[in-house]
Amino acid sequence: MMNIAIFASGSGSNFQAICDAVQNGELEANISLLVCDKPNAKVVERANDAGIPAFVFSPGNFSSKEEYESAICEQLLKYGVQFIVLAGYMRLIGSYLLSKFAGKIVNIHPSLLPSFPGKDAVGQAIEAQVKVTGITIHYVDEGMDTGPIIAQKAIDLFDGDTREDIESRIHQAEHEFYPKTLQKIFQRVTHDNS
């Protein structure tokens, strides 16, 4: 069983979807820790409700990214974390964490990368007037949404769609697609290590 940490900054709907998939037996993993950079985020409440330990920090209390990533690493080691799942974590992962968990950090992004990387991918898609957007699950590297792509799912956009319509369809797809893809990744990693 893979010991994972979920990193999130916001409401935690993907965190919840992953928790639910673990509880339903659809995802064979143990969520050992939530890491959150926003003390008042709703995801912290969700972790508490699920009985999952949370490491909550304010980056401003540290002198550098390396300093807070070092503090995160201490927690990851303490909880025996083997794999990091980013689920709406709004910070770039730095070289310190990348070096400790090389090839073991995945992210979900609300576009079909390489289109619309970075912030507000939905806004970028609306601005570009594309007919199709989607979600991408990828490994994390030093860049912003530039790591090797693992899986993608397309989502059609329709005339008259509001931003809320698009975000709702993206979230729905993410909540289903992310746990399924994680299950495949963990099975592959476990198989490769056996």
C-alpha positions in Angstrom: 0.0 0.0 0.0 1.5 3.3 -1.1 1.9 5.9 1.7 1.0 9.3 0.1 0.9 12.9 1.1 -1.6 15.2 -0.5 -0.5 18.9 -1.0 -3.4 21.3 -1.3 -4.1 25.1 -0.9 -7.8 25.5 -1.2 -11.2 23.9 -0.7 -9.8 20.4 -1.2 -12.4 18.9 -3.5 -9.7 16.8 -5.2 -8.4 15.9 -1.7 -11.9 14.7 -0.8 -12.3 12.7 -4.1 -9.0 10.9 -3.4 -10.1 10.2 0.3 -13.4 8.8 -1.0 -11.7 6.6 -3.5 -9.4 5.2 -0.8 -12.4 4.5 1.5 -14.3 2.9 -1.4 -11.4 0.6 -2.2 -11.0 2.1 -5.6 -7.6 3.6 -4.8 -5.1 1.4 -2.9 -3.2 4.0 -0.9 -2.8 5.2 2.6 -3.2 9.0 2.9 -0.6 9.7 5.6 -0.5 13.5 5.6 -2.0 16.6 4.2 0.4 19.5 3.5 -1.2 22.9 3.2 0.3 26.4 2.8 -2.9 28.2 3.8 -3.9 27.9 7.5 -7.5 28.9 6.8 -8.1 26.6 3.8 -11.2 24.4 3.9 -9.0 21.4 3.0 -7.6 21.5 6.5 -11.1 21.0 7.9 -11.6 18.1 5.5 -8.4 16.4 6.7 -9.5 16.8 10.3 -12.9 15.3 9.5 -11.2 12.3 7.8 -8.7 11.9 10.7 -5.7 12.6 8.5 -2.8 14.5 10.1 -2.1 17.9 8.5 1.1 19.9 8.3 -0.1 23.5 7.9 2.4 26.3 7.4 2.7 29.9 6.3 5.6 30.4 3.8 6.0 33.9 5.1 7.2 32.5 8.4 10.3 31.0 6.7 13.3 32.8 5.3 13.3 30.8 2.1 11.6 28.1 0.0 14.3 25.7 0.9 13.7 26.3 4.6 10.0 25.5 4.4 10.5 22.6 2.1 13.0 21.2 4.6 10.3 21.5 7.3 7.9 19.7 4.9 10.4 16.9 4.3 10.8 16.3 8.0 7.1 15.7 8.2 7.1 13.5 5.1 9.8 11.3 6.6 8.0 11.3 10.0 4.9 9.9 8.3 6.7 7.5 6.0 5.5 9.2 2.8 6.6 7.5 -0.4 4.7 9.6 -3.0 3.4 13.2 -3.2 0.1 14.0 -4.9 -0.5 17.7 -5.7 -4.2 18.6 -5.6 -4.7 22.3 -6.0 -1.4 23.2 -4.3 -0.7 26.7 -5.6 3.1 26.8 -5.2 5.9 25.6 -7.4 7.8 22.7 -5.9 11.4 23.7 -5.3 14.6 21.9 -6.0 15.0 20.7 -2.4 11.7 18.7 -2.4 12.2 17.6 -6.0 15.6 16.1 -5.1 14.2 14.1 -2.2 11.2 12.8 -4.2 12.5 12.7 -7.7 9.9 11.0 -10.0 7.5 10.6 -7.1 5.5 13.9 -7.3 2.4 14.2 -9.5 0.1 17.1 -10.3 -3.3 17.6 -11.9 -3.8 20.7 -14.1 -7.1 22.0 -15.6 -6.0 22.1 -19.3 -4.6 19.9 -22.0 -0.9 20.7 -21.5 1.2 22.1 -23.0 -1.7 24.5 -23.7 -2.6 26.9 -20.9 0.0 26.2 -18.2 0.2 28.2 -15.0 -2.5 30.2 -13.3 -6.1 30.4 -14.4 -6.0 27.8 -17.1 -9.8 28.0 -17.5 -9.6 31.8 -18.0 -6.8 31.2 -20.6 -9.0 28.6 -22.4 -12.0 31.0 -22.5 -9.8 33.8 -23.7 -8.4 31.6 -26.5 -12.0 30.6 -27.5 -11.0 26.9 -27.8 -13.7 24.3 -28.3 -11.9 21.6 -26.2 -10.0 21.9 -23.0 -9.4 19.2 -20.4 -7.2 18.0 -17.6 -3.7 16.7 -17.5 -2.0 14.5 -14.9 1.8 14.9 -15.0 5.0 14.3 -13.1 6.4 17.4 -11.5 9.7 18.9 -12.5 11.4 22.3 -12.0 9.1 24.1 -14.4 5.5 25.3 -14.2 3.4 22.4 -15.5 6.2 21.2 -17.8 6.8 17.7 -16.4 6.2 14.4 -18.3 2.5 13.9 -19.1 1.0 10.7 -17.6 -2.7 11.0 -18.7 -5.1 13.5 -20.2 -8.8 13.7 -20.6 -10.5 16.1 -23.0 -13.6 18.2 -22.1 -15.7 19.9 -24.7 -16.7 23.5 -24.4 -20.0 24.7 -25.7 -21.4 28.0 -26.9 -23.0 29.8 -24.0 -20.9 28.0 -21.4 -20.2 30.2 -18.4 -16.9 30.0 -16.5 -18.8 28.1 -13.7 -20.1 25.5 -16.3 -16.6 24.8 -17.5 -15.1 24.7 -14.0 -17.9 22.4 -12.9 -17.2 19.9 -15.7 -13.5 20.1 -15.1 -13.9 19.4 -11.4 -16.3 16.5 -12.1 -13.8 15.0 -14.5 -10.9 15.5 -12.1 -12.6 13.9 -9.2 -13.2 10.7 -11.3 -10.0 10.7 -13.4 -7.3 11.6 -10.8 -8.0 8.6 -8.4 -8.2 6.2 -11.3 -4.9 7.4 -12.7 -3.2 7.4 -9.3 -4.3 3.8 -8.9 -2.5 2.9 -12.2 0.6 4.8 -11.2 0.8 3.1 -7.8 0.2 -0.3 -9.3 3.0 0.3 -11.8 5.4 1.6 -9.2 4.7 -1.3 -6.8 5.1 -3.7 -9.7 8.4 -2.1 -10.8 9.7 -2.3 -7.2 8.8 -5.9 -6.6 
